[in-house]
Amino acid sequence: MPLWHIYHPPTTFTTTASKRSLATALTKLYTDIGLPAFYVNVFFHSMQPSDVWIGGEVLERPFVRLVGEQIAVRMPDQDEVYAEWLGKVDEAIKPHIHDMGYDWEYHIDETERRLWKVKGLYAPPFGSEEENMWAKENKAVPWKKE
């Protein structure tokens, strides 16, 4: 499951449409590699400017902090794979954050897949027939774990 937390000031992401647009762009990153859309969780956290301190200062310009957690698939430990993925993330968020003139940063953690369940079920292996069924149904359905 990719989980994204978007921490932002109340002057950004003020409409459902603006939130949907970013959430859709993030979701597409993962559906493009075959993951079910319902795996992707995006949470928007509006924070007052006085609650966000960078370098000991409150910023003048809107600052957006993104925290991603990737659980469904672990990337190979290769610099070029990481660089390619971050390029795709950059491209996905650019029109929603960078192009809006906001200051921003992000990081992505990878969590052990064995510590993740959906509706009490372990997720099927990446790219498996069972995972393809989850993608088709867009929900978790019982399967036999081998």
Contacts in CASP RR format, 6 or more apart in sequence:
PFRMAT RR
TARGET T0000
AUTHOR 0000-0000-0000
METHOD contacts of the structure
MODEL  1
MPLWHIYHPPTTFTTTASKRSLATALTKLYTDIGLPAFYVNVFFHSMQPS
DVWIGGEVLERPFVRLVGEQIAVRMPDQDEVYAEWLGKVDEAIKPHIHDM
GYDWEYHIDETERRLWKVKGLYAPPFGSEEENMWAKENKAVPWKKE
1 39 0 8 1.000
1 40 0 8 1.000
1 41 0 8 1.000
1 69 0 8 1.000
1 71 0 8 1.000
1 72 0 8 1.000
1 116 0 8 1.000
1 118 0 8 1.000
1 123 0 8 1.000
2 26 0 8 1.000
2 29 0 8 1.000
2 30 0 8 1.000
2 35 0 8 1.000
2 39 0 8 1.000
2 40 0 8 1.000
2 41 0 8 1.000
2 68 0 8 1.000
2 69 0 8 1.000
2 70 0 8 1.000
2 71 0 8 1.000
2 72 0 8 1.000
3 41 0 8 1.000
3 43 0 8 1.000
3 68 0 8 1.000
3 69 0 8 1.000
3 71 0 8 1.000
4 26 0 8 1.000
4 40 0 8 1.000
4 41 0 8 1.000
4 42 0 8 1.000
4 43 0 8 1.000
4 66 0 8 1.000
4 67 0 8 1.000
4 68 0 8 1.000
4 69 0 8 1.000
5 43 0 8 1.000
5 45 0 8 1.000
5 66 0 8 1.000
5 67 0 8 1.000
5 68 0 8 1.000
6 13 0 8 1.000
6 22 0 8 1.000
6 42 0 8 1.000
6 43 0 8 1.000
6 44 0 8 1.000
6 45 0 8 1.000
6 64 0 8 1.000
6 65 0 8 1.000
6 66 0 8 1.000
7 45 0 8 1.000
7 47 0 8 1.000
7 52 0 8 1.000
7 64 0 8 1.000
7 65 0 8 1.000
7 66 0 8 1.000
7 67 0 8 1.000
8 44 0 8 1.000
8 45 0 8 1.000
8 46 0 8 1.000
8 47 0 8 1.000
8 62 0 8 1.000
8 64 0 8 1.000
8 65 0 8 1.000
9 46 0 8 1.000
9 47 0 8 1.000
9 48 0 8 1.000
9 49 0 8 1.000
9 52 0 8 1.000
9 62 0 8 1.000
9 63 0 8 1.000
9 64 0 8 1.000
10 46 0 8 1.000
10 47 0 8 1.000
10 48 0 8 1.000
11 62 0 8 1.000
12 18 0 8 1.000
12 62 0 8 1.000
12 64 0 8 1.000
12 100 0 8 1.000
12 102 0 8 1.000
13 19 0 8 1.000
13 22 0 8 1.000
13 44 0 8 1.000
13 46 0 8 1.000
18 96 0 8 1.000
19 42 0 8 1.000
19 44 0 8 1.000
21 96 0 8 1.000
22 42 0 8 1.000
22 93 0 8 1.000
22 96 0 8 1.000
22 97 0 8 1.000
23 40 0 8 1.000
23 42 0 8 1.000
25 92 0 8 1.000
25 93 0 8 1.000
25 95 0 8 1.000
25 96 0 8 1.000
26 40 0 8 1.000
26 42 0 8 1.000
26 92 0 8 1.000
26 93 0 8 1.000
27 37 0 8 1.000
27 40 0 8 1.000
27 42 0 8 1.000
28 92 0 8 1.000
29 88 0 8 1.000
29 89 0 8 1.000
29 92 0 8 1.000
30 37 0 8 1.000
30 39 0 8 1.000
30 40 0 8 1.000
30 72 0 8 1.000
31 37 0 8 1.000
31 40 0 8 1.000
31 135 0 8 1.000
33 73 0 8 1.000
34 127 0 8 1.000
34 135 0 8 1.000
35 72 0 8 1.000
35 73 0 8 1.000
35 126 0 8 1.000
35 131 0 8 1.000
35 135 0 8 1.000
36 131 0 8 1.000
36 134 0 8 1.000
36 135 0 8 1.000
36 138 0 8 1.000
36 139 0 8 1.000
37 135 0 8 1.000
37 138 0 8 1.000
38 134 0 8 1.000
38 138 0 8 1.000
38 139 0 8 1.000
38 140 0 8 1.000
39 72 0 8 1.000
39 118 0 8 1.000
39 123 0 8 1.000
49 58 0 8 1.000
49 59 0 8 1.000
50 58 0 8 1.000
52 58 0 8 1.000
52 59 0 8 1.000
52 63 0 8 1.000
52 65 0 8 1.000
54 63 0 8 1.000
54 103 0 8 1.000
59 103 0 8 1.000
61 101 0 8 1.000
61 102 0 8 1.000
61 103 0 8 1.000
62 100 0 8 1.000
62 101 0 8 1.000
62 102 0 8 1.000
62 103 0 8 1.000
63 102 0 8 1.000
63 103 0 8 1.000
63 104 0 8 1.000
64 97 0 8 1.000
64 102 0 8 1.000
64 103 0 8 1.000
64 104 0 8 1.000
65 104 0 8 1.000
65 105 0 8 1.000
65 106 0 8 1.000
66 93 0 8 1.000
66 97 0 8 1.000
66 104 0 8 1.000
66 105 0 8 1.000
66 106 0 8 1.000
66 107 0 8 1.000
67 106 0 8 1.000
67 107 0 8 1.000
67 108 0 8 1.000
67 109 0 8 1.000
68 106 0 8 1.000
68 107 0 8 1.000
68 108 0 8 1.000
68 109 0 8 1.000
69 108 0 8 1.000
69 109 0 8 1.000
69 110 0 8 1.000
69 111 0 8 1.000
70 108 0 8 1.000
70 109 0 8 1.000
70 110 0 8 1.000
70 111 0 8 1.000
71 110 0 8 1.000
71 111 0 8 1.000
71 112 0 8 1.000
71 113 0 8 1.000
71 115 0 8 1.000
71 116 0 8 1.000
72 113 0 8 1.000
72 116 0 8 1.000
72 123 0 8 1.000
72 126 0 8 1.000
73 113 0 8 1.000
73 126 0 8 1.000
74 110 0 8 1.000
74 113 0 8 1.000
75 81 0 8 1.000
75 82 0 8 1.000
75 85 0 8 1.000
75 110 0 8 1.000
86 108 0 8 1.000
89 106 0 8 1.000
89 108 0 8 1.000
90 98 0 8 1.000
93 104 0 8 1.000
93 106 0 8 1.000
97 104 0 8 1.000
98 104 0 8 1.000
113 123 0 8 1.000
114 122 0 8 1.000
116 122 0 8 1.000
116 123 0 8 1.000
117 123 0 8 1.000
118 140 0 8 1.000
119 140 0 8 1.000
120 140 0 8 1.000
121 140 0 8 1.000
121 142 0 8 1.000
121 143 0 8 1.000
122 145 0 8 1.000
123 131 0 8 1.000
123 134 0 8 1.000
123 140 0 8 1.000
124 130 0 8 1.000
124 131 0 8 1.000
124 133 0 8 1.000
124 134 0 8 1.000
124 143 0 8 1.000
124 145 0 8 1.000
125 131 0 8 1.000
130 143 0 8 1.000
133 141 0 8 1.000
133 143 0 8 1.000
134 140 0 8 1.000
134 141 0 8 1.000
END
